[in-house]
Amino acid sequence: MQKGLAWKILRHLFFTMAYGLIIPLAYLVPKANYVVLIPRFGDFEGNLKYLYFYLSGLKEEKNEFVFLTDKKNEYRELIKNGINAWFYPGLLTFFKLLRTRIIIVDGGEWAVKLKFFFLYKSRKVQVWHAAGLKVIGLLRPAIKQLSDFRKKFKIEYIFYDLVMFSSEDQVSKRSKAFRYGSLLINGLPRNDIFFKPDMIINNGLGCDNSVIEKVLNLKDEGHKLITYAPTWRRNRDNLDYLDLSSIEDFGRKYGILFVIKLHPKHVYRLKVDKFNHIIEYSQYKDVYPLLTITDLLITDYSSIYIDYLLTDRPILFYPYDRCDYIGRERELLFEYEQITPGPKCYSCEELEIEIFRCLVEGKDGYKADRESIRKLFFLYTDGKSAERLWNKVKEYIVA
């Protein structure tokens, strides 16, 4: 109890200092032409990774493009590979953030650890980390029930100069999740890789390269690749709903690899070292190069399947806890059955039956459904999302 009280007092002191000292400095310190990309969890992956590579390739002299991370090992790796990166927190970084003119972010988590206050007067661009079916931001029930006064102290209340959505339907369903000045309908920069299969992302920087290399070798030998990417749950710390021994036997029998990619928020560790046909992909690494060579995706409520629609390859859904998840843990913007173009499996046995049907027998009855839902989520399918985003930023903010 005393420790909790002490933390509350310390927290209030920090925020009092932030409002009384840092925000005035944000007004007074002149801005430089820094364009800083701030990822949700500090990892070099997702939309901001692909946007950074596009921006750094422009060789613009007017703007300096920077990737910000609060992970020391990530920072060292980026610097070693020639990425213009800043580490947070740091005295020099504090001053540089005060001078930052534009930030581009992919979620709300960027604002924690006082970063919001140093960047109070920076122009803000929100690209979000996914086109999706879940309720987000100001639309979340926990935020909607707050008073107008209390909302102002939540990261969901931050004003963005520009917000990006992937389709008209996403605008209609999600635009009220943010406070913003202008919007852009655009694809996601990370999906540009689906349209440029020969794209080289700085020698695989930010990827789990050992797994990708192993998978490519086994695919050359004739193996099929399944990627399983479950969404994060608050109250689950294991994968006991998967019979890994049975999946290993199934994979060995039919020449199928089963790669598991957990969400960055997952805290449990997989134990798959004894298996030859089950591989873990680092939960903190960029999974999109792996998706380009994936033959079948398995997920549940994760928006990763929406991106994978761009490949027009089969998808299986494994919503084993559907009754507990939908409406209890997270609200959805769509009817689950109508928005998920693939078989629904509720046990490991059902999963193996559908995998056999898709990858061994080659049966796929959801092609038309995938195309229909892809059109619902994506206006653009041309691999130019990073380019369009920066052109809009220059038009609306830089000019």
Secondary structure, 3 states (H helix, E strand, C coil): CHHHHHHHHHHHHHHHHHHHHHHHHHHHCCCEEEEEEECCCCCCCHHHHHHHHHHHCCCCCCCEEEEEECCHHHHHHHHHCCCCEEECCCHHHHHHHHCEEEEEECCCHHHCCCHHHHCCCCEEEECCCCCCCECCHHHCHHHHCCCHHHHCCCHHHCEEEEEEECCHHHHHHHHHHCEEEEEEECCCHHHHHHHCCCCCCHHHCCCCHHHHHHHHHHHHCCCEEEEECCCCCCCCCCCCCCCHHHHHHHHHHHCEEEEEECCCCCCCCCCCCCCCCEEEECCCCCCHHHHCCCCEEEECCCCHHHHHHHHCCCEEECCCCHHHHECCCECECCCHHHHCCCCECCCHHHHHHHHHHHHHCCCCCCHHHHHHHHHHHCCCCCCCHHHHHHHHHHHHHHC
